[in-house]
Amino acid sequence: MDDLIDALRSYRQADADGVMVLVSRQACDEAANEIKRLRGLVSDYESMQEQHREHVRRLDVALNGDGAAKQASLIDLVSQFEHKR
């Protein structure tokens, strides 16, 4: 992905025929900045997803002890909890 950002920042692109053409500096900078912003959002999402999995696992162990599933989903645990009530 860094290669793509570097290519955008060179302000040159190949057209459909493979001919190198100059591209708007503003457009390239905006595209490169957007890629970086989106990569940050993906990283944040992945961190939150990992935290979610850890919390679900801890809840599963608290409810089921040694019988806890390897990868329980939150909906599985909610269903289990509702049935115990």
N, C-alpha and C positions, 0 to 999 in steps of 0.2 A: 504494500500500500504506500510505503514511503516513496517508492519509485514513481508511482502515479502522481503523488504530490510534487515531486521534483520535476516531472515532465510538465505538469501544469504550470509550475513556476518558471519554466524556461520560455513560456509564452509562444511555443510552437507546437503544432499538431499536424498529423498527417490527415489529409482529406480522404474521401472515399476511394480515390485513385492512388493513394499513397504519396501524393505530392505534399511536401512540407509547406505549411502556410503559417503566417503570423496570426496570432489570436489575441483578442482583447485582453490586455493586462488585467483590467478590472474583473472580467469574467473568470479568468484563471485564478486570480487571488481569491475571489468569492468562492469558487468551487473548492479550492484547496483548504480554505478556512472552514467551509461546511463539512468537508471530509474529516478534518481534525475534530470539529465539534461533535459530529456523529460518533466518531471513535470514542470520545469521552463518555457520551451517553451510553454506548454499548458496554463500556467498562463498568460504569456505575450500575447498570442493569445486572450485569454478571455478578457483581459483588452483592447486590441485594438478593439475587436469586440464590446464591450460596448461603447467605445468612438465613434465608427462608428455609432452605433444606436442613440446615443445622438446627433451627428452632423446631421444625417438625420432627426431626429425629429425636431431639431431647424430650419432646412431648410424648412421642411414641414409647420411648423407654420408660418415662414416668408412669404411663398408663399400663404398659404391658410387661415391663421388666425384661426378663430373658426371652420372652415370646415376641419381642418387638420385631417388626418386619425390617428387612434390609433397607427398603426404600418406600416407606409409607407415604401416602399423599395426605394432605390436610383434609381433604374430603373423606378419606377413609377414617381418619381419627374422629372427625366430627360425627360421622355416621355411627361409629363405635360408641362414642360418648352418649349420643342420643338414645341408643338402644339400651345402655346401662341404666338410664334414668328411670 
